[in-house]
Amino acid sequence: MSENQNTVQAAVPARSGRREQAGREVVDSSAARIVLAAVRLSIGWIFLWAFLDKLLGLGFSTPSEGAWVNGGSPTEGFLAHGVSGPFAGPYQSMAGAAWADALFMAGLLGIGAALVLGIGMRVAAGSGALLLVLMWTAALPPETNPLIDDHVVMALTVVGLALLNAGDTLGLGRYWAALPLVRRVPALR
């Protein structure tokens, strides 16, 4: 191969799109990596805050008497009274069910913790996107737009964060990725 061909090949990422295998970052700009980490931390905090407020009734969206620790239901209020559109019936039938409360709270905690720590980003992105899309379908059509709202945007964003290894910057993503189990099961990355 000529020197020009070697230079061109070195500049072109591998077909798999996995540029980090060559010891380089997926996103080369340190400023961009910090912004992606800030987005990851912000969305993670949104999930964690929702968990804490519903668990303890901190008075922001959940009054203390409605706290899960005080016997309240984290799903009953919204699912019984806040849903609309074509899926209202199925969502209303789940309102206040113990299994729905437990799954919702586990999802908020797990997704939020994974995003804040930068670990398990692929699992967090998949489950976070699913939860956000379910929340979007619970109130169709959205109030301020005939189709898209912040739930859809956040769902796409968490998937993008996982694809860009945003947990590696200001997070434990690199350490997590080096664990033997995660190396054997890349879906856990």
PyMOL CGO cylinders between C-alpha atoms (Angstrom):
from pymol import cmd
from pymol.cgo import CYLINDER

trace = [
    CYLINDER, 0.00, 0.00, 0.00, 1.12, 3.51, -0.67, 0.3, 1, 1, 1, 1, 1, 1,
    CYLINDER, 1.12, 3.51, -0.67, 1.69, 5.99, 2.13, 0.3, 1, 1, 1, 1, 1, 1,
    CYLINDER, 1.69, 5.99, 2.13, -1.43, 7.95, 1.04, 0.3, 1, 1, 1, 1, 1, 1,
    CYLINDER, -1.43, 7.95, 1.04, -3.62, 4.83, 1.26, 0.3, 1, 1, 1, 1, 1, 1,
    CYLINDER, -3.62, 4.83, 1.26, -2.33, 4.09, 4.78, 0.3, 1, 1, 1, 1, 1, 1,
    CYLINDER, -2.33, 4.09, 4.78, -3.06, 7.66, 5.86, 0.3, 1, 1, 1, 1, 1, 1,
    CYLINDER, -3.06, 7.66, 5.86, -6.60, 7.52, 4.45, 0.3, 1, 1, 1, 1, 1, 1,
    CYLINDER, -6.60, 7.52, 4.45, -7.29, 4.14, 6.08, 0.3, 1, 1, 1, 1, 1, 1,
    CYLINDER, -7.29, 4.14, 6.08, -6.03, 5.38, 9.45, 0.3, 1, 1, 1, 1, 1, 1,
    CYLINDER, -6.03, 5.38, 9.45, -8.34, 8.41, 9.27, 0.3, 1, 1, 1, 1, 1, 1,
    CYLINDER, -8.34, 8.41, 9.27, -11.44, 6.34, 8.44, 0.3, 1, 1, 1, 1, 1, 1,
    CYLINDER, -11.44, 6.34, 8.44, -13.08, 4.64, 11.42, 0.3, 1, 1, 1, 1, 1, 1,
    CYLINDER, -13.08, 4.64, 11.42, -13.63, 0.90, 11.33, 0.3, 1, 1, 1, 1, 1, 1,
    CYLINDER, -13.63, 0.90, 11.33, -16.85, -0.21, 9.63, 0.3, 1, 1, 1, 1, 1, 1,
    CYLINDER, -16.85, -0.21, 9.63, -18.32, -1.28, 12.94, 0.3, 1, 1, 1, 1, 1, 1,
    CYLINDER, -18.32, -1.28, 12.94, -18.22, 2.33, 14.12, 0.3, 1, 1, 1, 1, 1, 1,
    CYLINDER, -18.22, 2.33, 14.12, -16.25, 1.22, 17.19, 0.3, 1, 1, 1, 1, 1, 1,
    CYLINDER, -16.25, 1.22, 17.19, -13.44, 3.75, 17.00, 0.3, 1, 1, 1, 1, 1, 1,
    CYLINDER, -13.44, 3.75, 17.00, -12.60, 3.29, 20.68, 0.3, 1, 1, 1, 1, 1, 1,
    CYLINDER, -12.60, 3.29, 20.68, -11.17, -0.16, 19.87, 0.3, 1, 1, 1, 1, 1, 1,
    CYLINDER, -11.17, -0.16, 19.87, -8.19, 1.62, 18.35, 0.3, 1, 1, 1, 1, 1, 1,
    CYLINDER, -8.19, 1.62, 18.35, -7.61, 3.38, 21.69, 0.3, 1, 1, 1, 1, 1, 1,
    CYLINDER, -7.61, 3.38, 21.69, -9.48, 6.52, 20.65, 0.3, 1, 1, 1, 1, 1, 1,
    CYLINDER, -9.48, 6.52, 20.65, -12.66, 8.00, 22.03, 0.3, 1, 1, 1, 1, 1, 1,
    CYLINDER, -12.66, 8.00, 22.03, -15.96, 7.67, 20.20, 0.3, 1, 1, 1, 1, 1, 1,
    CYLINDER, -15.96, 7.67, 20.20, -16.26, 11.46, 20.56, 0.3, 1, 1, 1, 1, 1, 1,
    CYLINDER, -16.26, 11.46, 20.56, -12.87, 13.10, 20.05, 0.3, 1, 1, 1, 1, 1, 1,
    CYLINDER, -12.87, 13.10, 20.05, -13.66, 16.52, 21.52, 0.3, 1, 1, 1, 1, 1, 1,
    CYLINDER, -13.66, 16.52, 21.52, -13.16, 16.75, 25.28, 0.3, 1, 1, 1, 1, 1, 1,
    CYLINDER, -13.16, 16.75, 25.28, -15.63, 19.66, 25.42, 0.3, 1, 1, 1, 1, 1, 1,
    CYLINDER, -15.63, 19.66, 25.42, -18.26, 17.56, 23.65, 0.3, 1, 1, 1, 1, 1, 1,
    CYLINDER, -18.26, 17.56, 23.65, -17.63, 14.64, 26.03, 0.3, 1, 1, 1, 1, 1, 1,
    CYLINDER, -17.63, 14.64, 26.03, -18.14, 16.95, 29.02, 0.3, 1, 1, 1, 1, 1, 1,
    CYLINDER, -18.14, 16.95, 29.02, -21.40, 18.28, 27.55, 0.3, 1, 1, 1, 1, 1, 1,
    CYLINDER, -21.40, 18.28, 27.55, -22.60, 14.71, 26.94, 0.3, 1, 1, 1, 1, 1, 1,
    CYLINDER, -22.60, 14.71, 26.94, -21.66, 13.80, 30.51, 0.3, 1, 1, 1, 1, 1, 1,
    CYLINDER, -21.66, 13.80, 30.51, -23.58, 16.83, 31.79, 0.3, 1, 1, 1, 1, 1, 1,
    CYLINDER, -23.58, 16.83, 31.79, -26.64, 15.77, 29.77, 0.3, 1, 1, 1, 1, 1, 1,
    CYLINDER, -26.64, 15.77, 29.77, -26.29, 12.21, 31.15, 0.3, 1, 1, 1, 1, 1, 1,
    CYLINDER, -26.29, 12.21, 31.15, -26.01, 13.48, 34.73, 0.3, 1, 1, 1, 1, 1, 1,
    CYLINDER, -26.01, 13.48, 34.73, -28.97, 15.84, 34.25, 0.3, 1, 1, 1, 1, 1, 1,
    CYLINDER, -28.97, 15.84, 34.25, -31.29, 13.17, 32.88, 0.3, 1, 1, 1, 1, 1, 1,
    CYLINDER, -31.29, 13.17, 32.88, -30.07, 10.72, 35.53, 0.3, 1, 1, 1, 1, 1, 1,
    CYLINDER, -30.07, 10.72, 35.53, -30.92, 13.27, 38.21, 0.3, 1, 1, 1, 1, 1, 1,
    CYLINDER, -30.92, 13.27, 38.21, -34.42, 13.73, 36.74, 0.3, 1, 1, 1, 1, 1, 1,
    CYLINDER, -34.42, 13.73, 36.74, -35.03, 9.99, 37.21, 0.3, 1, 1, 1, 1, 1, 1,
    CYLINDER, -35.03, 9.99, 37.21, -33.45, 9.88, 40.67, 0.3, 1, 1, 1, 1, 1, 1,
    CYLINDER, -33.45, 9.88, 40.67, -35.33, 12.96, 41.84, 0.3, 1, 1, 1, 1, 1, 1,
    CYLINDER, -35.33, 12.96, 41.84, -38.64, 11.49, 40.69, 0.3, 1, 1, 1, 1, 1, 1,
    CYLINDER, -38.64, 11.49, 40.69, -37.80, 8.33, 42.64, 0.3, 1, 1, 1, 1, 1, 1,
    CYLINDER, -37.80, 8.33, 42.64, -36.88, 10.26, 45.81, 0.3, 1, 1, 1, 1, 1, 1,
    CYLINDER, -36.88, 10.26, 45.81, -39.90, 12.57, 45.63, 0.3, 1, 1, 1, 1, 1, 1,
    CYLINDER, -39.90, 12.57, 45.63, -42.33, 9.69, 45.13, 0.3, 1, 1, 1, 1, 1, 1,
    CYLINDER, -42.33, 9.69, 45.13, -40.61, 7.57, 47.78, 0.3, 1, 1, 1, 1, 1, 1,
    CYLINDER, -40.61, 7.57, 47.78, -40.42, 10.23, 50.49, 0.3, 1, 1, 1, 1, 1, 1,
    CYLINDER, -40.42, 10.23, 50.49, -43.08, 12.76, 49.47, 0.3, 1, 1, 1, 1, 1, 1,
    CYLINDER, -43.08, 12.76, 49.47, -40.72, 15.72, 49.42, 0.3, 1, 1, 1, 1, 1, 1,
    CYLINDER, -40.72, 15.72, 49.42, -43.54, 18.05, 48.44, 0.3, 1, 1, 1, 1, 1, 1,
    CYLINDER, -43.54, 18.05, 48.44, -42.51, 18.87, 44.89, 0.3, 1, 1, 1, 1, 1, 1,
    CYLINDER, -42.51, 18.87, 44.89, -44.82, 16.64, 42.85, 0.3, 1, 1, 1, 1, 1, 1,
    CYLINDER, -44.82, 16.64, 42.85, -45.69, 14.28, 45.70, 0.3, 1, 1, 1, 1, 1, 1,
    CYLINDER, -45.69, 14.28, 45.70, -47.04, 15.54, 49.04, 0.3, 1, 1, 1, 1, 1, 1,
    CYLINDER, -47.04, 15.54, 49.04, -45.72, 13.81, 52.16, 0.3, 1, 1, 1, 1, 1, 1,
    CYLINDER, -45.72, 13.81, 52.16, -49.02, 12.00, 52.74, 0.3, 1, 1, 1, 1, 1, 1,
    CYLINDER, -49.02, 12.00, 52.74, -48.76, 10.52, 49.23, 0.3, 1, 1, 1, 1, 1, 1,
    CYLINDER, -48.76, 10.52, 49.23, -45.23, 9.18, 49.74, 0.3, 1, 1, 1, 1, 1, 1,
    CYLINDER, -45.23, 9.18, 49.74, -44.65, 5.53, 48.98, 0.3, 1, 1, 1, 1, 1, 1,
    CYLINDER, -44.65, 5.53, 48.98, -43.12, 5.07, 52.45, 0.3, 1, 1, 1, 1, 1, 1,
    CYLINDER, -43.12, 5.07, 52.45, -46.38, 6.42, 53.92, 0.3, 1, 1, 1, 1, 1, 1,
    CYLINDER, -46.38, 6.42, 53.92, -48.52, 3.95, 51.99, 0.3, 1, 1, 1, 1, 1, 1,
    CYLINDER, -48.52, 3.95, 51.99, -49.13, 6.16, 48.95, 0.3, 1, 1, 1, 1, 1, 1,
    CYLINDER, -49.13, 6.16, 48.95, -48.96, 4.91, 45.40, 0.3, 1, 1, 1, 1, 1, 1,
    CYLINDER, -48.96, 4.91, 45.40, -46.44, 6.41, 42.97, 0.3, 1, 1, 1, 1, 1, 1,
    CYLINDER, -46.44, 6.41, 42.97, -48.62, 5.44, 39.99, 0.3, 1, 1, 1, 1, 1, 1,
    CYLINDER, -48.62, 5.44, 39.99, -52.20, 5.95, 41.17, 0.3, 1, 1, 1, 1, 1, 1,
    CYLINDER, -52.20, 5.95, 41.17, -52.58, 9.71, 40.81, 0.3, 1, 1, 1, 1, 1, 1,
    CYLINDER, -52.58, 9.71, 40.81, -51.27, 10.04, 37.27, 0.3, 1, 1, 1, 1, 1, 1,
    CYLINDER, -51.27, 10.04, 37.27, -52.57, 6.73, 35.92, 0.3, 1, 1, 1, 1, 1, 1,
    CYLINDER, -52.57, 6.73, 35.92, -56.03, 7.17, 37.42, 0.3, 1, 1, 1, 1, 1, 1,
    CYLINDER, -56.03, 7.17, 37.42, -56.52, 10.85, 36.56, 0.3, 1, 1, 1, 1, 1, 1,
    CYLINDER, -56.52, 10.85, 36.56, -53.78, 12.12, 34.23, 0.3, 1, 1, 1, 1, 1, 1,
    CYLINDER, -53.78, 12.12, 34.23, -53.87, 9.75, 31.27, 0.3, 1, 1, 1, 1, 1, 1,
    CYLINDER, -53.87, 9.75, 31.27, -55.72, 10.42, 28.06, 0.3, 1, 1, 1, 1, 1, 1,
    CYLINDER, -55.72, 10.42, 28.06, -55.93, 9.20, 24.52, 0.3, 1, 1, 1, 1, 1, 1,
    CYLINDER, -55.93, 9.20, 24.52, -56.16, 5.75, 23.00, 0.3, 1, 1, 1, 1, 1, 1,
    CYLINDER, -56.16, 5.75, 23.00, -54.27, 3.95, 25.80, 0.3, 1, 1, 1, 1, 1, 1,
    CYLINDER, -54.27, 3.95, 25.80, -56.09, 5.55, 28.73, 0.3, 1, 1, 1, 1, 1, 1,
    CYLINDER, -56.09, 5.55, 28.73, -58.11, 2.44, 29.60, 0.3, 1, 1, 1, 1, 1, 1,
    CYLINDER, -58.11, 2.44, 29.60, -55.18, 0.04, 29.97, 0.3, 1, 1, 1, 1, 1, 1,
    CYLINDER, -55.18, 0.04, 29.97, -53.15, 2.61, 31.93, 0.3, 1, 1, 1, 1, 1, 1,
    CYLINDER, -53.15, 2.61, 31.93, -56.05, 3.42, 34.24, 0.3, 1, 1, 1, 1, 1, 1,
    CYLINDER, -56.05, 3.42, 34.24, -56.49, -0.29, 35.00, 0.3, 1, 1, 1, 1, 1, 1,
    CYLINDER, -56.49, -0.29, 35.00, -52.88, -0.37, 36.32, 0.3, 1, 1, 1, 1, 1, 1,
    CYLINDER, -52.88, -0.37, 36.32, -53.30, 2.65, 38.60, 0.3, 1, 1, 1, 1, 1, 1,
    CYLINDER, -53.30, 2.65, 38.60, -52.17, 1.88, 42.13, 0.3, 1, 1, 1, 1, 1, 1,
    CYLINDER, -52.17, 1.88, 42.13, -51.37, -1.79, 41.47, 0.3, 1, 1, 1, 1, 1, 1,
    CYLINDER, -51.37, -1.79, 41.47, -48.54, -2.94, 43.75, 0.3, 1, 1, 1, 1, 1, 1,
    CYLINDER, -48.54, -2.94, 43.75, -46.66, -4.53, 40.85, 0.3, 1, 1, 1, 1, 1, 1,
    CYLINDER, -46.66, -4.53, 40.85, -46.94, -1.31, 38.79, 0.3, 1, 1, 1, 1, 1, 1,
    CYLINDER, -46.94, -1.31, 38.79, -45.73, 0.78, 41.73, 0.3, 1, 1, 1, 1, 1, 1,
    CYLINDER, -45.73, 0.78, 41.73, -42.77, -1.54, 42.35, 0.3, 1, 1, 1, 1, 1, 1,
    CYLINDER, -42.77, -1.54, 42.35, -41.75, -1.72, 38.67, 0.3, 1, 1, 1, 1, 1, 1,
    CYLINDER, -41.75, -1.72, 38.67, -42.08, 2.04, 38.21, 0.3, 1, 1, 1, 1, 1, 1,
    CYLINDER, -42.08, 2.04, 38.21, -40.02, 2.83, 41.30, 0.3, 1, 1, 1, 1, 1, 1,
    CYLINDER, -40.02, 2.83, 41.30, -37.38, 0.22, 40.43, 0.3, 1, 1, 1, 1, 1, 1,
    CYLINDER, -37.38, 0.22, 40.43, -37.17, 1.70, 36.95, 0.3, 1, 1, 1, 1, 1, 1,
    CYLINDER, -37.17, 1.70, 36.95, -36.76, 5.26, 38.21, 0.3, 1, 1, 1, 1, 1, 1,
    CYLINDER, -36.76, 5.26, 38.21, -34.06, 4.21, 40.69, 0.3, 1, 1, 1, 1, 1, 1,
    CYLINDER, -34.06, 4.21, 40.69, -32.18, 1.86, 38.37, 0.3, 1, 1, 1, 1, 1, 1,
    CYLINDER, -32.18, 1.86, 38.37, -32.22, 4.14, 35.34, 0.3, 1, 1, 1, 1, 1, 1,
    CYLINDER, -32.22, 4.14, 35.34, -31.32, 7.20, 37.40, 0.3, 1, 1, 1, 1, 1, 1,
    CYLINDER, -31.32, 7.20, 37.40, -28.48, 5.48, 39.26, 0.3, 1, 1, 1, 1, 1, 1,
    CYLINDER, -28.48, 5.48, 39.26, -27.04, 3.97, 36.08, 0.3, 1, 1, 1, 1, 1, 1,
    CYLINDER, -27.04, 3.97, 36.08, -27.07, 7.31, 34.27, 0.3, 1, 1, 1, 1, 1, 1,
    CYLINDER, -27.07, 7.31, 34.27, -25.58, 9.24, 37.19, 0.3, 1, 1, 1, 1, 1, 1,
    CYLINDER, -25.58, 9.24, 37.19, -22.84, 6.63, 37.70, 0.3, 1, 1, 1, 1, 1, 1,
    CYLINDER, -22.84, 6.63, 37.70, -22.26, 6.11, 33.97, 0.3, 1, 1, 1, 1, 1, 1,
    CYLINDER, -22.26, 6.11, 33.97, -22.57, 2.33, 34.25, 0.3, 1, 1, 1, 1, 1, 1,
    CYLINDER, -22.57, 2.33, 34.25, -24.86, -0.07, 32.45, 0.3, 1, 1, 1, 1, 1, 1,
    CYLINDER, -24.86, -0.07, 32.45, -25.61, 2.66, 29.94, 0.3, 1, 1, 1, 1, 1, 1,
    CYLINDER, -25.61, 2.66, 29.94, -27.04, 0.29, 27.32, 0.3, 1, 1, 1, 1, 1, 1,
    CYLINDER, -27.04, 0.29, 27.32, -29.48, -1.27, 29.77, 0.3, 1, 1, 1, 1, 1, 1,
    CYLINDER, -29.48, -1.27, 29.77, -30.32, 2.16, 31.19, 0.3, 1, 1, 1, 1, 1, 1,
    CYLINDER, -30.32, 2.16, 31.19, -30.87, 3.55, 27.69, 0.3, 1, 1, 1, 1, 1, 1,
    CYLINDER, -30.87, 3.55, 27.69, -33.14, 0.70, 26.63, 0.3, 1, 1, 1, 1, 1, 1,
    CYLINDER, -33.14, 0.70, 26.63, -35.21, 0.67, 29.81, 0.3, 1, 1, 1, 1, 1, 1,
    CYLINDER, -35.21, 0.67, 29.81, -35.19, 4.47, 30.10, 0.3, 1, 1, 1, 1, 1, 1,
    CYLINDER, -35.19, 4.47, 30.10, -36.34, 4.90, 26.50, 0.3, 1, 1, 1, 1, 1, 1,
    CYLINDER, -36.34, 4.90, 26.50, -39.08, 2.29, 27.06, 0.3, 1, 1, 1, 1, 1, 1,
    CYLINDER, -39.08, 2.29, 27.06, -40.31, 4.01, 30.24, 0.3, 1, 1, 1, 1, 1, 1,
    CYLINDER, -40.31, 4.01, 30.24, -40.27, 7.42, 28.56, 0.3, 1, 1, 1, 1, 1, 1,
    CYLINDER, -40.27, 7.42, 28.56, -42.14, 6.17, 25.49, 0.3, 1, 1, 1, 1, 1, 1,
    CYLINDER, -42.14, 6.17, 25.49, -44.73, 4.52, 27.75, 0.3, 1, 1, 1, 1, 1, 1,
    CYLINDER, -44.73, 4.52, 27.75, -45.15, 7.83, 29.59, 0.3, 1, 1, 1, 1, 1, 1,
    CYLINDER, -45.15, 7.83, 29.59, -45.55, 9.57, 26.22, 0.3, 1, 1, 1, 1, 1, 1,
    CYLINDER, -45.55, 9.57, 26.22, -48.26, 7.10, 25.14, 0.3, 1, 1, 1, 1, 1, 1,
    CYLINDER, -48.26, 7.10, 25.14, -50.13, 7.69, 28.41, 0.3, 1, 1, 1, 1, 1, 1,
    CYLINDER, -50.13, 7.69, 28.41, -51.05, 11.22, 27.35, 0.3, 1, 1, 1, 1, 1, 1,
    CYLINDER, -51.05, 11.22, 27.35, -51.57, 11.16, 23.61, 0.3, 1, 1, 1, 1, 1, 1,
    CYLINDER, -51.57, 11.16, 23.61, -51.77, 13.53, 21.90, 0.3, 1, 1, 1, 1, 1, 1,
    CYLINDER, -51.77, 13.53, 21.90, -49.32, 15.72, 23.83, 0.3, 1, 1, 1, 1, 1, 1,
    CYLINDER, -49.32, 15.72, 23.83, -50.73, 19.03, 25.07, 0.3, 1, 1, 1, 1, 1, 1,
    CYLINDER, -50.73, 19.03, 25.07, -48.30, 21.39, 23.37, 0.3, 1, 1, 1, 1, 1, 1,
    CYLINDER, -48.30, 21.39, 23.37, -47.51, 19.55, 20.12, 0.3, 1, 1, 1, 1, 1, 1,
    CYLINDER, -47.51, 19.55, 20.12, -49.58, 17.18, 18.00, 0.3, 1, 1, 1, 1, 1, 1,
    CYLINDER, -49.58, 17.18, 18.00, -46.94, 14.43, 18.11, 0.3, 1, 1, 1, 1, 1, 1,
    CYLINDER, -46.94, 14.43, 18.11, -43.62, 15.00, 19.92, 0.3, 1, 1, 1, 1, 1, 1,
    CYLINDER, -43.62, 15.00, 19.92, -42.95, 16.05, 23.51, 0.3, 1, 1, 1, 1, 1, 1,
    CYLINDER, -42.95, 16.05, 23.51, -40.04, 16.00, 25.94, 0.3, 1, 1, 1, 1, 1, 1,
    CYLINDER, -40.04, 16.00, 25.94, -40.49, 12.27, 26.66, 0.3, 1, 1, 1, 1, 1, 1,
    CYLINDER, -40.49, 12.27, 26.66, -39.66, 11.38, 23.05, 0.3, 1, 1, 1, 1, 1, 1,
    CYLINDER, -39.66, 11.38, 23.05, -36.69, 13.75, 23.00, 0.3, 1, 1, 1, 1, 1, 1,
    CYLINDER, -36.69, 13.75, 23.00, -35.31, 12.31, 26.27, 0.3, 1, 1, 1, 1, 1, 1,
    CYLINDER, -35.31, 12.31, 26.27, -35.83, 8.74, 25.02, 0.3, 1, 1, 1, 1, 1, 1,
    CYLINDER, -35.83, 8.74, 25.02, -33.77, 9.48, 21.92, 0.3, 1, 1, 1, 1, 1, 1,
    CYLINDER, -33.77, 9.48, 21.92, -31.18, 11.31, 24.01, 0.3, 1, 1, 1, 1, 1, 1,
    CYLINDER, -31.18, 11.31, 24.01, -30.57, 8.43, 26.46, 0.3, 1, 1, 1, 1, 1, 1,
    CYLINDER, -30.57, 8.43, 26.46, -30.08, 6.06, 23.52, 0.3, 1, 1, 1, 1, 1, 1,
    CYLINDER, -30.08, 6.06, 23.52, -27.61, 8.50, 21.96, 0.3, 1, 1, 1, 1, 1, 1,
    CYLINDER, -27.61, 8.50, 21.96, -25.74, 8.84, 25.26, 0.3, 1, 1, 1, 1, 1, 1,
    CYLINDER, -25.74, 8.84, 25.26, -25.29, 5.07, 25.44, 0.3, 1, 1, 1, 1, 1, 1,
    CYLINDER, -25.29, 5.07, 25.44, -24.14, 4.85, 21.83, 0.3, 1, 1, 1, 1, 1, 1,
    CYLINDER, -24.14, 4.85, 21.83, -21.55, 7.58, 22.47, 0.3, 1, 1, 1, 1, 1, 1,
    CYLINDER, -21.55, 7.58, 22.47, -20.23, 5.97, 25.69, 0.3, 1, 1, 1, 1, 1, 1,
    CYLINDER, -20.23, 5.97, 25.69, -21.18, 9.09, 27.65, 0.3, 1, 1, 1, 1, 1, 1,
    CYLINDER, -21.18, 9.09, 27.65, -20.67, 7.15, 30.88, 0.3, 1, 1, 1, 1, 1, 1,
    CYLINDER, -20.67, 7.15, 30.88, -16.92, 7.14, 30.31, 0.3, 1, 1, 1, 1, 1, 1,
    CYLINDER, -16.92, 7.14, 30.31, -16.58, 10.88, 31.04, 0.3, 1, 1, 1, 1, 1, 1,
    CYLINDER, -16.58, 10.88, 31.04, -17.32, 12.04, 34.59, 0.3, 1, 1, 1, 1, 1, 1,
    CYLINDER, -17.32, 12.04, 34.59, -18.59, 8.53, 35.27, 0.3, 1, 1, 1, 1, 1, 1,
    CYLINDER, -18.59, 8.53, 35.27, -17.50, 4.98, 35.97, 0.3, 1, 1, 1, 1, 1, 1,
    CYLINDER, -17.50, 4.98, 35.97, -18.13, 3.71, 32.43, 0.3, 1, 1, 1, 1, 1, 1,
    CYLINDER, -18.13, 3.71, 32.43, -14.53, 2.76, 31.62, 0.3, 1, 1, 1, 1, 1, 1,
    CYLINDER, -14.53, 2.76, 31.62, -14.14, 0.82, 34.85, 0.3, 1, 1, 1, 1, 1, 1,
    CYLINDER, -14.14, 0.82, 34.85, -17.51, -0.83, 34.34, 0.3, 1, 1, 1, 1, 1, 1,
    CYLINDER, -17.51, -0.83, 34.34, -16.61, -1.81, 30.76, 0.3, 1, 1, 1, 1, 1, 1,
    CYLINDER, -16.61, -1.81, 30.76, -13.41, -3.49, 32.01, 0.3, 1, 1, 1, 1, 1, 1,
    CYLINDER, -13.41, -3.49, 32.01, -15.27, -5.87, 34.35, 0.3, 1, 1, 1, 1, 1, 1,
    CYLINDER, -15.27, -5.87, 34.35, -15.04, -9.50, 33.16, 0.3, 1, 1, 1, 1, 1, 1,
    CYLINDER, -15.04, -9.50, 33.16, -18.83, -9.96, 33.11, 0.3, 1, 1, 1, 1, 1, 1,
    CYLINDER, -18.83, -9.96, 33.11, -19.36, -6.78, 31.09, 0.3, 1, 1, 1, 1, 1, 1,
    CYLINDER, -19.36, -6.78, 31.09, -16.58, -7.80, 28.68, 0.3, 1, 1, 1, 1, 1, 1,
    CYLINDER, -16.58, -7.80, 28.68, -18.34, -11.17, 28.19, 0.3, 1, 1, 1, 1, 1, 1,
    CYLINDER, -18.34, -11.17, 28.19, -21.80, -9.60, 27.86, 0.3, 1, 1, 1, 1, 1, 1,
    CYLINDER, -21.80, -9.60, 27.86, -21.35, -6.28, 26.00, 0.3, 1, 1, 1, 1, 1, 1,
    CYLINDER, -21.35, -6.28, 26.00, -25.06, -5.49, 26.33, 0.3, 1, 1, 1, 1, 1, 1,
    CYLINDER, -25.06, -5.49, 26.33, -24.30, -4.65, 29.95, 0.3, 1, 1, 1, 1, 1, 1,
    CYLINDER, -24.30, -4.65, 29.95, -21.89, -1.88, 28.87, 0.3, 1, 1, 1, 1, 1, 1,
]
cmd.load_cgo(trace, "trace")
